[in-house]
Amino acid sequence: LLVLMLPMVGAVEVVKDVETIKDVEVSYPVPMPPPIDFKNLTKLIISPNFKHLRLKPGDSASFTVKIKNPTDKDVLINPKVVVDPYAENAIDKSWVSFDKSGFTLKAKQETEITVTVKVPKDTEKGYYYCEIAFTNETIPRTPYEMPKYINKMHLSVDVWVPPSVKITPRYISDYV
């Protein structure tokens, strides 16, 4: 007795004879994302689109992000930290704060947002990454993929601990 588990939900087929396996065809629809209509996407100009910081545990740093809306429509700006769930060293959302959020950027206008990154004291040294999405607009993807935010920037933080030099007293070992 052989049981085939097909990748569709609830699809189980019991095969009593191994010879019949040759006759079994497995086909299931692969969900495809809808075609992307680039004309309807809101593309903001974000500068910088990448920021790298080098901080010690317990330190903080701030930087300014300029956002320009070249379109003819108003856009809701609501910055948030987006973390890849499969990333090894993701920046925790609690590390990052914004001086303003939840506001409307008028057409043909620009604004600045101050981003503050505070690394907790108990953080291990290493490289940490995340994206900062400024709008909720994403490119359509298959249901199994992470959303791809359109208006975003990348942030990396190198958490480092300065080397320590230990000087021990000199000893003279001699006979009198």
MARDRENRO-575127 format. One record per residue: residue in one letter; x, y, z of N, C-alpha, C, O in turn. Coordinates in Angstrom, 1 decimal. Example, Ala and Ser with C-alpha at 12.3 -4.5 7.8 and 13.67 -1.06 7.14 Angstrom:
<"a" <13.2 -5.7 7.8> <12.3 -4.5 7.8> <13.2 -3.3 7.8> <14.2 -3.3 8.5>>
<"s" <12.8 -2.2 7.1> <13.7 -1.1 7.1> <12.9 0.0 7.9> <13.4 1.1 8.0>>
REM end
This chain:
<"l" <0.9 -1.2 0.0> <0.0 0.0 0.0> <0.9 1.2 0.0> <1.8 1.3 0.8>>
<"l" <0.7 2.2 -0.9> <1.5 3.4 -1.1> <0.5 4.5 -1.1> <-0.5 4.6 -1.8>>
<"v" <0.8 5.5 -0.3> <0.0 6.7 -0.2> <0.8 7.9 -0.8> <1.9 8.2 -0.4>>
<"l" <0.2 8.5 -1.8> <0.8 9.7 -2.5> <0.1 11.0 -1.9> <-1.1 11.1 -1.9>>
<"m" <1.0 11.9 -1.4> <0.5 13.1 -0.9> <0.8 14.2 -2.0> <1.9 14.5 -2.3>>
<"l" <-0.3 14.6 -2.6> <-0.2 15.6 -3.6> <-0.1 17.0 -3.0> <-0.7 17.2 -2.0>>
<"p" <0.6 18.0 -3.6> <0.7 19.3 -3.0> <-0.5 20.1 -2.9> <-0.5 21.2 -2.4>>
<"m" <-1.7 19.6 -3.4> <-2.9 20.4 -3.2> <-3.5 20.1 -1.9> <-3.3 19.0 -1.4>>
<"v" <-4.3 21.0 -1.3> <-4.9 20.8 0.0> <-5.9 19.7 -0.1> <-6.8 19.7 -1.0>>
<"g" <-5.7 18.7 0.8> <-6.6 17.6 0.8> <-6.5 16.6 -0.3> <-7.4 15.7 -0.4>>
<"a" <-5.5 16.6 -1.1> <-5.3 15.7 -2.2> <-4.5 14.5 -1.8> <-3.2 14.6 -1.6>>
<"v" <-5.1 13.4 -1.5> <-4.4 12.2 -1.1> <-4.9 11.1 -2.1> <-6.1 11.0 -2.3>>
<"e" <-4.0 10.3 -2.6> <-4.4 9.2 -3.5> <-3.8 7.9 -2.9> <-2.6 7.9 -2.7>>
<"v" <-4.6 6.9 -2.7> <-4.1 5.6 -2.2> <-3.8 4.8 -3.5> <-4.7 4.5 -4.3>>
<"v" <-2.6 4.3 -3.6> <-2.2 3.4 -4.7> <-2.0 2.0 -4.2> <-1.1 1.9 -3.3>>
<"k" <-2.7 1.0 -4.7> <-2.5 -0.3 -4.2> <-1.5 -1.1 -5.0> <-0.8 -2.0 -4.4>>
<"d" <-1.2 -0.7 -6.2> <-0.3 -1.4 -7.0> <0.8 -0.4 -7.5> <0.5 0.7 -8.0>>
<"v" <2.0 -0.7 -7.3> <3.1 0.2 -7.6> <3.2 0.5 -9.1> <3.6 1.5 -9.5>>
<"e" <2.7 -0.5 -9.9> <2.7 -0.3 -11.4> <1.8 0.9 -11.8> <2.0 1.6 -12.8>>
<"t" <0.8 1.2 -11.0> <-0.2 2.3 -11.4> <0.4 3.6 -11.1> <-0.1 4.6 -11.6>>
<"i" <1.5 3.7 -10.4> <2.2 5.0 -10.2> <2.6 5.6 -11.5> <2.6 6.9 -11.6>>
<"k" <3.0 4.8 -12.4> <3.4 5.4 -13.7> <2.3 6.1 -14.4> <2.6 7.0 -15.2>>
<"d" <1.1 5.8 -14.1> <-0.1 6.4 -14.8> <-0.6 7.6 -14.1> <-1.5 8.3 -14.6>>
<"v" <-0.1 7.9 -12.9> <-0.6 9.0 -12.1> <0.1 10.3 -12.6> <1.3 10.4 -12.6>>
<"e" <-0.7 11.3 -13.0> <-0.2 12.6 -13.4> <-0.5 13.6 -12.3> <-1.6 13.7 -11.8>>
<"v" <0.5 14.3 -11.9> <0.2 15.4 -10.9> <0.3 16.7 -11.5> <1.3 17.1 -12.1>>
<"s" <-0.8 17.4 -11.5> <-0.8 18.8 -12.0> <-1.7 19.6 -11.1> <-2.8 19.2 -10.7>>
<"y" <-1.2 20.8 -10.8> <-2.0 21.7 -10.0> <-1.6 23.1 -10.4> <-0.5 23.4 -10.9>>
<"p" <-2.6 24.0 -10.3> <-2.3 25.4 -10.8> <-1.3 26.1 -9.9> <-1.5 26.1 -8.7>>
<"v" <-0.4 26.8 -10.5> <0.5 27.6 -9.8> <0.0 29.0 -9.8> <-0.2 29.6 -10.9>>
<"p" <-0.3 29.6 -8.7> <-0.9 31.0 -8.7> <0.1 32.0 -9.3> <1.2 32.0 -8.8>>
<"m" <-0.3 32.7 -10.2> <0.5 33.7 -10.8> <0.0 35.1 -10.4> <-1.2 35.3 -10.3>>
<"p" <0.9 36.0 -10.2> <0.5 37.3 -9.8> <-0.1 38.0 -11.0> <0.2 37.7 -12.2>>
<"p" <-1.0 38.9 -10.8> <-1.6 39.6 -11.9> <-0.6 40.5 -12.6> <0.4 40.9 -11.9>>
<"p" <-0.8 40.8 -13.8> <0.2 41.7 -14.5> <0.3 43.0 -13.8> <-0.7 43.6 -13.3>>
<"i" <1.5 43.5 -13.8> <1.7 44.8 -13.1> <1.4 46.0 -14.0> <1.9 46.1 -15.1>>
<"d" <0.5 46.8 -13.5> <0.2 48.0 -14.3> <1.1 49.2 -13.7> <0.7 49.8 -12.7>>
<"f" <2.2 49.4 -14.3> <3.1 50.4 -13.8> <2.6 51.8 -13.8> <3.1 52.7 -13.1>>
<"k" <1.6 52.1 -14.7> <1.0 53.4 -14.8> <0.3 53.8 -13.5> <0.2 55.0 -13.2>>
<"n" <-0.3 52.8 -12.8> <-1.1 53.1 -11.6> <-0.3 53.1 -10.3> <-0.8 53.3 -9.2>>
<"l" <1.0 52.8 -10.4> <1.9 52.8 -9.2> <2.4 54.2 -8.9> <2.7 54.9 -9.8>>
<"t" <2.4 54.5 -7.6> <2.9 55.8 -7.1> <4.4 55.6 -6.8> <4.7 54.9 -5.9>>
<"k" <5.2 56.3 -7.6> <6.6 56.2 -7.4> <7.1 57.5 -6.8> <7.1 58.6 -7.5>>
<"l" <7.6 57.5 -5.5> <8.1 58.6 -4.9> <9.7 58.6 -5.1> <10.2 57.6 -5.3>>
<"i" <10.3 59.8 -4.9> <11.7 59.9 -5.0> <12.2 60.0 -3.6> <11.9 60.9 -2.8>>
<"i" <13.0 58.9 -3.2> <13.5 58.8 -1.8> <15.0 58.9 -1.8> <15.7 58.2 -2.5>>
<"s" <15.5 59.8 -1.0> <16.9 60.0 -0.9> <17.4 60.2 0.5> <16.9 61.1 1.2>>
<"p" <18.3 59.4 1.0> <19.0 58.3 0.3> <18.1 57.1 0.2> <17.2 56.9 1.0>>
<"n" <18.4 56.2 -0.7> <17.7 54.9 -0.8> <18.4 53.8 -0.1> <17.9 52.7 0.0>>
<"f" <19.6 54.1 0.4> <20.4 53.2 1.3> <21.2 54.0 2.3> <21.7 55.0 2.0>>
<"k" <21.1 53.5 3.6> <21.9 54.1 4.6> <22.6 53.0 5.5> <21.9 52.0 5.9>>
<"h" <23.9 53.2 5.7> <24.6 52.3 6.6> <25.1 53.1 7.8> <25.7 54.2 7.7>>
<"l" <24.9 52.5 9.0> <25.3 53.1 10.2> <26.3 52.1 10.9> <26.1 50.9 10.8>>
<"r" <27.2 52.7 11.7> <28.1 51.9 12.5> <28.0 52.4 13.9> <28.4 53.5 14.3>>
<"l" <27.4 51.5 14.7> <27.0 51.9 16.1> <27.5 50.8 17.1> <27.6 49.7 16.8>>
<"k" <27.8 51.3 18.3> <28.1 50.4 19.4> <26.8 50.1 20.2> <25.8 50.8 20.1>>
<"p" <26.7 48.9 20.9> <25.5 48.6 21.7> <25.3 49.8 22.6> <26.2 50.3 23.3>>
<"g" <24.0 50.2 22.7> <23.6 51.4 23.5> <23.7 52.7 22.8> <23.1 53.7 23.4>>
<"d" <24.3 52.8 21.6> <24.4 54.1 20.9> <23.1 54.3 20.0> <22.4 53.4 19.8>>
<"s" <23.0 55.5 19.6> <21.9 55.9 18.7> <22.5 56.9 17.7> <23.4 57.6 17.9>>
<"a" <21.8 56.9 16.5> <22.1 57.9 15.5> <20.9 58.3 14.7> <19.9 57.5 14.7>>
<"s" <20.9 59.5 14.2> <19.7 59.9 13.4> <20.2 60.4 12.0> <21.3 60.8 11.8>>
<"f" <19.3 60.2 11.0> <19.6 60.7 9.7> <18.3 61.2 9.1> <17.2 60.8 9.5>>
<"t" <18.4 62.0 8.0> <17.3 62.6 7.4> <17.0 62.0 6.0> <18.0 61.7 5.3>>
<"v" <15.8 61.7 5.8> <15.4 61.1 4.5> <14.5 62.1 3.8> <13.5 62.6 4.4>>
<"k" <14.8 62.5 2.5> <14.0 63.4 1.8> <13.1 62.6 0.9> <13.5 61.6 0.2>>
<"i" <11.8 63.0 0.9> <10.8 62.3 0.1> <10.1 63.3 -0.8> <9.6 64.3 -0.3>>
<"k" <10.2 63.1 -2.1> <9.6 64.0 -3.1> <8.5 63.3 -3.8> <8.6 62.1 -4.2>>
<"n" <7.3 63.9 -4.0> <6.2 63.4 -4.7> <6.1 64.0 -6.0> <5.5 65.1 -6.1>>
<"p" <6.6 63.4 -7.1> <6.5 64.0 -8.4> <5.2 63.8 -9.1> <5.0 64.3 -10.3>>
<"t" <4.3 63.1 -8.5> <3.0 62.7 -9.2> <2.0 63.9 -9.0> <2.3 64.9 -8.4>>
<"d" <0.9 63.7 -9.7> <-0.2 64.6 -9.6> <-1.3 64.3 -8.5> <-2.3 64.9 -8.5>>
<"k" <-1.0 63.3 -7.7> <-1.9 63.0 -6.6> <-1.3 63.0 -5.3> <-0.1 62.8 -5.1>>
<"d" <-2.1 63.2 -4.2> <-1.6 63.2 -2.9> <-1.3 61.8 -2.4> <-2.0 60.8 -2.9>>
<"v" <-0.3 61.6 -1.5> <0.1 60.3 -1.1> <0.2 60.3 0.4> <0.7 61.2 1.0>>
<"l" <-0.4 59.2 1.0> <-0.3 59.0 2.5> <1.1 58.5 2.8> <1.5 57.4 2.3>>
<"i" <1.8 59.2 3.7> <3.2 58.7 4.1> <3.0 58.2 5.5> <2.6 58.9 6.4>>
<"n" <3.4 56.9 5.6> <3.3 56.2 6.9> <4.5 55.3 7.0> <4.3 54.1 6.8>>
<"p" <5.7 55.8 7.4> <6.9 54.9 7.4> <6.8 53.8 8.4> <6.2 53.9 9.5>>
<"k" <7.3 52.7 8.0> <7.4 51.5 8.9> <8.6 50.6 8.6> <9.1 50.7 7.4>>
<"v" <9.0 49.9 9.5> <10.2 49.0 9.3> <9.6 47.7 8.8> <8.7 47.1 9.3>>
<"v" <10.2 47.2 7.7> <9.8 45.9 7.1> <11.0 45.0 7.2> <12.1 45.3 6.8>>
<"v" <10.7 43.8 7.8> <11.8 42.9 8.1> <11.5 41.6 7.3> <10.3 41.1 7.3>>
<"d" <12.5 41.1 6.7> <12.3 39.8 6.0> <12.3 38.7 7.1> <13.3 38.6 7.8>>
<"p" <11.3 37.8 7.1> <11.2 36.8 8.2> <12.3 35.8 8.1> <12.6 35.0 9.0>>
<"y" <13.0 35.7 6.9> <14.0 34.7 6.7> <15.4 35.3 6.9> <16.4 34.6 6.8>>
<"a" <15.5 36.5 7.3> <16.8 37.2 7.5> <17.4 36.7 8.8> <16.7 36.5 9.8>>
<"e" <18.7 36.5 8.8> <19.4 36.1 10.0> <19.5 37.2 11.0> <19.1 37.0 12.2>>
<"n" <20.0 38.4 10.6> <20.2 39.5 11.5> <19.3 40.6 11.1> <19.8 41.6 10.4>>
<"a" <18.1 40.5 11.4> <17.1 41.6 11.1> <17.1 42.7 12.2> <17.2 42.4 13.3>>
<"i" <17.0 43.9 11.7> <16.8 45.0 12.7> <15.5 44.9 13.4> <14.5 44.8 12.7>>
<"d" <15.5 44.9 14.7> <14.2 44.8 15.4> <13.4 46.1 15.2> <14.0 47.2 15.1>>
<"k" <12.1 46.0 15.0> <11.3 47.2 14.8> <11.4 48.3 15.9> <11.3 49.5 15.6>>
<"s" <11.7 47.8 17.1> <11.8 48.7 18.2> <13.1 49.6 18.2> <13.1 50.6 18.9>>
<"w" <14.0 49.3 17.3> <15.3 50.1 17.2> <15.0 51.4 16.4> <15.7 52.3 16.7>>
<"v" <14.0 51.4 15.6> <13.8 52.5 14.6> <12.6 53.3 15.0> <11.5 52.8 15.3>>
<"s" <12.8 54.6 15.0> <11.6 55.5 15.2> <11.7 56.7 14.2> <12.7 57.0 13.6>>
<"f" <10.5 57.3 14.0> <10.4 58.4 13.0> <9.8 59.6 13.7> <9.0 59.5 14.6>>
<"d" <10.3 60.8 13.2> <9.8 62.0 13.8> <8.4 62.4 13.4> <7.7 63.1 14.1>>
<"k" <7.9 61.9 12.3> <6.6 62.1 11.9> <6.1 60.9 11.0> <6.9 60.3 10.3>>
<"s" <4.8 60.7 11.1> <4.2 59.6 10.2> <2.7 59.8 10.1> <2.1 60.6 10.9>>
<"g" <2.1 59.1 9.2> <0.6 59.3 9.1> <0.2 60.6 8.6> <-0.8 61.2 9.0>>
<"f" <0.9 61.2 7.6> <0.6 62.5 7.0> <0.4 62.4 5.5> <0.9 61.4 4.9>>
<"t" <-0.2 63.3 4.9> <-0.4 63.3 3.4> <0.7 64.2 2.8> <0.8 65.4 3.2>>
<"l" <1.4 63.7 1.8> <2.3 64.5 1.0> <1.6 64.9 -0.2> <1.2 64.1 -1.0>>
<"k" <1.4 66.2 -0.4> <0.7 66.8 -1.5> <1.4 66.6 -2.8> <2.6 66.3 -2.8>>
<"a" <0.7 66.6 -3.9> <1.3 66.4 -5.2> <2.3 67.5 -5.5> <2.1 68.7 -5.1>>
<"k" <3.4 67.1 -6.1> <4.6 68.0 -6.5> <5.3 68.6 -5.3> <6.0 69.6 -5.4>>
<"q" <5.1 68.1 -4.1> <5.7 68.6 -2.9> <6.8 67.6 -2.4> <6.9 66.5 -2.8>>
<"e" <7.6 68.1 -1.4> <8.6 67.2 -0.8> <8.6 67.5 0.7> <8.2 68.5 1.2>>
<"t" <9.1 66.5 1.4> <9.2 66.6 2.9> <10.5 65.9 3.3> <11.1 65.2 2.6>>
<"e" <10.8 66.1 4.6> <11.9 65.4 5.2> <11.4 64.6 6.5> <10.6 65.2 7.2>>
<"i" <11.9 63.4 6.6> <11.6 62.6 7.8> <13.0 62.3 8.5> <13.9 61.9 7.9>>
<"t" <13.0 62.5 9.8> <14.2 62.1 10.6> <14.0 60.7 11.1> <13.0 60.5 11.8>>
<"v" <14.9 59.9 10.8> <14.9 58.5 11.3> <16.0 58.3 12.4> <17.1 58.7 12.2>>
<"t" <15.5 57.8 13.5> <16.5 57.6 14.6> <16.6 56.1 14.9> <15.6 55.3 15.0>>
<"v" <17.8 55.6 14.9> <18.1 54.2 15.2> <18.8 54.1 16.5> <19.9 54.7 16.8>>
<"k" <18.2 53.4 17.5> <18.8 53.2 18.8> <19.1 51.7 19.0> <18.1 50.9 19.0>>
<"v" <20.3 51.3 19.2> <20.7 49.9 19.3> <20.7 49.6 20.8> <21.3 50.3 21.6>>
<"p" <20.0 48.6 21.3> <19.9 48.2 22.7> <21.3 47.8 23.2> <22.2 47.4 22.4>>
<"k" <21.5 48.0 24.5> <22.8 47.7 25.1> <23.2 46.2 25.1> <24.4 45.9 25.0>>
<"d" <22.2 45.4 25.0> <22.5 43.9 25.1> <22.6 43.3 23.7> <22.6 42.1 23.5>>
<"t" <22.8 44.1 22.6> <22.8 43.6 21.3> <24.2 43.0 21.0> <25.2 43.6 21.3>>
<"e" <24.2 41.9 20.3> <25.5 41.3 19.9> <26.0 42.0 18.7> <25.3 42.5 17.9>>
<"k" <27.4 41.9 18.6> <28.0 42.6 17.4> <27.6 41.8 16.1> <27.4 40.6 16.2>>
<"g" <27.5 42.5 15.0> <27.1 41.9 13.8> <26.5 43.0 12.8> <26.3 44.1 13.2>>
<"y" <26.1 42.5 11.6> <25.5 43.4 10.7> <24.0 43.1 10.7> <23.6 41.9 10.7>>
<"y" <23.2 44.1 10.8> <21.7 44.0 10.9> <21.1 44.8 9.7> <21.6 45.8 9.3>>
<"y" <20.0 44.3 9.2> <19.4 44.8 8.0> <17.9 44.9 8.1> <17.2 44.2 8.9>>
<"c" <17.3 45.9 7.4> <15.8 46.0 7.2> <15.5 46.9 6.1> <16.5 47.5 5.5>>
<"e" <14.3 47.0 5.7> <13.8 48.0 4.8> <12.9 49.0 5.5> <12.2 48.6 6.5>>
<"i" <12.8 50.2 5.1> <11.9 51.2 5.6> <10.9 51.5 4.5> <11.4 52.1 3.5>>
<"a" <9.7 51.1 4.6> <8.7 51.4 3.6> <7.9 52.7 4.0> <7.5 52.9 5.2>>
<"f" <7.8 53.6 3.1> <7.1 54.9 3.4> <5.7 54.9 3.0> <4.9 55.8 3.5>>
<"t" <5.2 54.0 2.2> <3.8 53.9 1.8> <3.5 52.4 1.9> <4.4 51.5 2.0>>
<"n" <2.2 52.1 1.9> <1.8 50.7 1.9> <1.7 50.0 0.6> <1.3 48.9 0.4>>
<"e" <2.0 50.8 -0.5> <1.9 50.3 -1.8> <2.9 49.2 -2.2> <4.1 49.4 -2.0>>
<"t" <2.4 48.1 -2.7> <3.3 47.0 -3.0> <3.1 46.5 -4.4> <2.1 46.8 -5.0>>
<"i" <4.1 45.8 -5.0> <4.0 45.2 -6.3> <3.2 43.9 -6.1> <3.6 43.1 -5.2>>
<"p" <2.2 43.6 -6.8> <1.5 42.3 -6.7> <2.5 41.1 -6.8> <3.3 41.1 -7.7>>
<"r" <2.3 40.2 -5.9> <3.2 39.0 -5.9> <2.3 37.8 -5.8> <1.1 37.9 -5.6>>
<"t" <2.9 36.6 -5.8> <2.1 35.4 -5.6> <1.9 35.3 -4.1> <2.5 36.0 -3.3>>
<"p" <0.9 34.6 -3.6> <0.6 34.5 -2.2> <1.7 34.0 -1.3> <1.7 34.2 -0.1>>
<"y" <2.7 33.3 -1.9> <3.7 32.7 -1.1> <4.9 33.7 -0.9> <5.9 33.3 -0.2>>
<"e" <5.0 34.8 -1.6> <6.1 35.7 -1.5> <5.8 36.8 -0.6> <4.7 37.2 -0.3>>
<"m" <6.9 37.4 -0.1> <6.8 38.6 0.8> <6.4 39.8 -0.1> <6.7 39.8 -1.3>>
<"p" <5.6 40.7 0.5> <5.3 41.9 -0.3> <6.5 42.7 -0.7> <7.4 42.8 0.1>>
<"k" <6.5 43.2 -1.9> <7.6 44.0 -2.3> <7.2 45.5 -2.3> <6.4 45.9 -3.2>>
<"y" <7.6 46.2 -1.4> <7.2 47.6 -1.2> <7.9 48.5 -2.3> <9.1 48.3 -2.6>>
<"i" <7.2 49.4 -2.8> <7.7 50.3 -3.9> <8.5 51.4 -3.4> <9.6 51.7 -3.8>>
<"n" <7.9 52.2 -2.4> <8.5 53.4 -1.9> <9.3 53.0 -0.6> <8.7 53.1 0.5>>
<"k" <10.5 52.6 -0.8> <11.3 52.1 0.4> <12.7 52.6 0.3> <13.2 53.1 -0.7>>
<"m" <13.4 52.3 1.4> <14.9 52.5 1.4> <15.4 51.3 2.2> <14.7 50.6 3.0>>
<"h" <16.7 51.1 2.1> <17.4 50.0 2.8> <18.2 50.6 3.9> <18.8 51.6 3.8>>
<"l" <18.2 49.9 5.1> <19.0 50.3 6.2> <19.8 49.2 6.7> <19.3 48.1 6.9>>
<"s" <21.1 49.4 6.9> <22.0 48.4 7.5> <22.7 49.1 8.7> <23.1 50.2 8.6>>
<"v" <22.9 48.3 9.8> <23.6 48.8 10.9> <24.7 47.8 11.3> <24.4 46.6 11.5>>
<"d" <25.9 48.3 11.4> <27.0 47.5 11.8> <27.2 47.7 13.3> <27.7 48.8 13.7>>
<"v" <26.8 46.7 14.1> <26.9 46.9 15.6> <28.3 46.3 15.9> <28.6 45.1 15.6>>
<"w" <29.2 47.1 16.5> <30.5 46.7 16.7> <30.9 47.1 18.2> <30.4 47.9 18.8>>
<"v" <31.9 46.3 18.6> <32.5 46.6 20.0> <33.9 46.9 19.7> <34.6 46.1 19.1>>
<"p" <34.4 48.0 20.3> <35.8 48.3 20.0> <36.7 47.3 20.7> <36.4 46.8 21.8>>
<"p" <37.8 47.0 20.1> <38.7 46.0 20.7> <39.3 46.5 22.0> <39.5 47.7 22.2>>
<"s" <39.5 45.6 22.9> <40.1 46.0 24.2> <41.5 45.5 24.3> <41.8 44.3 24.0>>
<"v" <42.4 46.3 24.9> <43.7 45.9 25.1> <43.9 45.8 26.6> <43.6 46.7 27.3>>
<"k" <44.4 44.6 27.0> <44.7 44.4 28.4> <46.2 44.3 28.6> <46.9 43.5 28.1>>
<"i" <46.6 45.2 29.5> <48.1 45.3 29.8> <48.2 44.7 31.2> <47.7 45.2 32.2>>
<"t" <49.0 43.7 31.3> <49.2 43.1 32.6> <50.6 43.5 33.1> <51.5 43.9 32.3>>
<"p" <50.7 43.6 34.4> <52.0 44.0 35.0> <53.1 43.1 34.6> <53.0 41.9 34.5>>
<"r" <54.3 43.6 34.5> <55.5 42.8 34.1> <56.0 42.2 35.4> <56.0 42.8 36.5>>
<"y" <56.5 41.0 35.3> <57.1 40.3 36.4> <58.5 39.9 36.0> <58.8 39.5 34.9>>
<"i" <59.4 40.0 36.9> <60.8 39.6 36.7> <61.0 38.3 37.5> <60.9 38.3 38.7>>
<"s" <61.3 37.4 36.8> <61.6 36.1 37.4> <63.1 35.9 37.5> <63.8 35.8 36.5>>
<"d" <63.7 35.9 38.7> <65.1 35.9 38.8> <65.5 35.2 40.2> <64.6 35.2 41.1>>
<"y" <66.7 34.8 40.3> <67.2 34.2 41.5> <68.2 35.2 42.2> <68.9 35.8 41.5>>
<"v" <68.2 35.3 43.5> <69.1 36.1 44.2> <70.2 35.3 44.9> <71.1 35.9 45.5>>
REM end
